[in-house]
Amino acid sequence: MTLPLGLHVHLVDRGPSLRFVLWFETAGDARLYSAPRVPSRRGSRSHPASLTHAQRPACVPPEADPVRLYARLPRLGNNLPVPLPGLVHAWDVDGFKPSSRSLAVDGYFVDAWALPPSLSLGPLRQLLLDWTDRYGPGFVSPHAPAVLSLLDELHRRVHEGPLLPTHWS
């Protein structure tokens, strides 16, 4: 079964300001949940199903800077990350028993793209809305609605006028 990519969005510290960063997740291995336990190597593990910079999706604008991001994500008891809900459809769930599974949080490195400020309001908002409409909410990071609310509020405030007091002499 071919599933769309999962889209993750993060707000990260990039020098003197904050930037929105995108990374993408594939369905990965259909038997991920039953894979043997991976040794825990905190701080040195790459996400096994994230796209690499060489696999840049067409929706990532050319102006976006490639970055390496350390993302804290939920993980299974075998130390592998839990995929976005929509990507679980690819799992082979024969014999899966959720009652015997443990969850925790761990960090994984992912290849990502930092959006320039010029693409952080309207274009990012439209990408999140379009992705959700096209593929469903299970293929977008769970906090995307909060990002959309933040973008809407920023957009509203920018259109109201200067965000800081301005005095002309």
C-alpha positions in Angstrom: 0.0 0.0 0.0 1.4 3.4 -1.0 0.6 6.1 1.5 1.3 9.9 1.3 4.1 11.3 3.3 3.5 12.5 6.8 4.3 16.3 7.2 5.8 17.6 10.5 6.2 21.2 11.3 8.3 22.7 14.2 9.2 26.2 15.4 12.9 26.3 16.2 15.5 28.7 17.3 17.6 29.8 14.3 20.2 32.4 15.4 18.5 35.6 16.6 15.0 34.5 15.6 12.6 31.6 15.3 11.9 29.7 12.0 9.4 27.1 11.0 11.0 23.9 9.9 9.4 21.1 7.9 10.3 17.4 7.7 8.6 14.4 6.2 8.0 10.9 7.3 7.3 7.8 5.1 5.2 4.8 6.2 8.5 2.9 6.8 8.5 -0.8 7.7 5.1 -2.4 7.9 6.2 -4.5 10.9 7.8 -1.6 12.8 5.8 -2.2 15.9 7.1 -5.8 16.2 10.7 -5.1 15.3 13.3 -6.3 17.8 14.4 -3.8 20.4 16.9 -1.3 19.1 19.7 -0.4 21.6 19.0 3.0 23.2 21.6 5.5 22.1 20.2 8.8 23.3 21.2 11.7 21.1 22.7 9.7 18.2 19.8 8.0 16.5 18.3 9.0 13.2 14.6 8.6 12.6 14.3 5.4 10.5 11.4 6.7 8.3 12.3 10.4 7.7 13.2 11.6 4.3 16.7 12.7 3.7 17.8 16.0 2.1 18.4 14.0 -1.1 14.7 13.1 -1.2 13.5 16.7 -1.0 9.7 16.7 -1.8 8.5 19.0 -4.6 6.4 21.0 -2.0 9.5 22.2 -0.3 10.4 25.7 -1.7 13.9 26.1 -3.2 14.5 28.9 -0.7 14.2 26.6 2.3 17.5 25.8 3.9 18.4 22.1 4.6 18.9 21.6 8.3 19.4 18.7 10.7 16.8 18.7 13.5 16.7 16.9 16.8 13.0 16.1 17.4 11.6 14.6 20.6 8.9 12.1 19.6 6.8 9.3 21.1 8.5 5.9 20.8 7.5 2.3 21.1 9.0 0.0 23.7 11.5 -1.2 21.0 12.9 2.3 20.9 11.5 3.0 17.4 9.4 6.2 16.8 5.6 6.0 16.7 4.5 7.2 13.2 1.8 9.7 12.5 -1.7 8.1 12.8 -2.3 8.1 9.0 0.9 6.2 8.4 -0.1 3.3 10.7 -2.4 2.2 7.9 0.6 0.6 6.3 1.3 -1.6 9.4 0.8 -5.4 9.2 -1.3 -5.7 12.4 -1.9 -9.4 12.4 -1.2 -10.5 15.9 -0.7 -6.9 17.2 -1.8 -6.6 20.9 -1.7 -3.0 22.1 -2.0 -4.0 25.7 1.5 -5.4 25.7 3.1 -2.3 24.2 4.8 0.5 26.2 5.3 4.1 25.0 7.8 6.7 26.0 9.5 9.8 24.5 12.9 9.9 22.8 14.9 12.1 20.5 15.7 11.4 16.8 17.6 13.3 14.2 15.7 14.2 11.0 16.7 16.0 7.8 14.5 19.0 7.6 14.0 22.3 5.7 13.9 25.7 7.5 11.5 28.1 5.8 12.6 31.7 5.2 10.5 34.3 6.9 8.9 35.3 3.6 7.2 31.9 3.5 6.3 31.6 7.1 2.8 33.1 7.2 0.5 32.7 4.1 2.5 30.0 2.2 3.0 27.8 5.3 -0.6 28.2 6.3 -1.8 27.2 2.8 0.6 24.2 2.8 -0.7 22.9 6.1 -4.4 23.4 5.0 -3.8 21.8 1.6 -1.9 18.8 3.1 -4.7 18.2 5.6 -7.5 18.6 3.1 -5.8 16.3 0.6 -4.5 13.5 2.8 -6.4 13.9 6.1 -5.4 15.0 9.6 -3.5 11.7 10.3 -0.8 12.8 7.8 0.1 16.1 9.6 1.8 16.5 12.9 -0.8 16.6 15.8 0.2 20.2 16.7 -0.5 21.6 13.2 -3.8 23.1 14.3 -2.0 25.1 16.9 0.5 26.3 14.3 -2.4 27.3 12.1 -3.9 29.3 15.0 -0.6 31.0 15.6 -0.2 31.9 11.9 -3.7 33.3 11.8 -3.1 35.4 14.9 0.2 36.7 13.5 -1.4 37.5 10.2 -4.2 39.3 11.9 -1.8 41.4 14.0 0.5 42.3 11.1 -2.5 43.6 9.1 -3.6 45.7 12.1 -0.4 47.7 11.9 3.0 47.8 13.6 3.5 45.2 16.3 5.9 47.5 18.3 5.3 51.1 19.2 6.7 53.3 16.4 7.6 57.0 16.8 8.5 59.2 13.9 10.5 62.4 14.6 
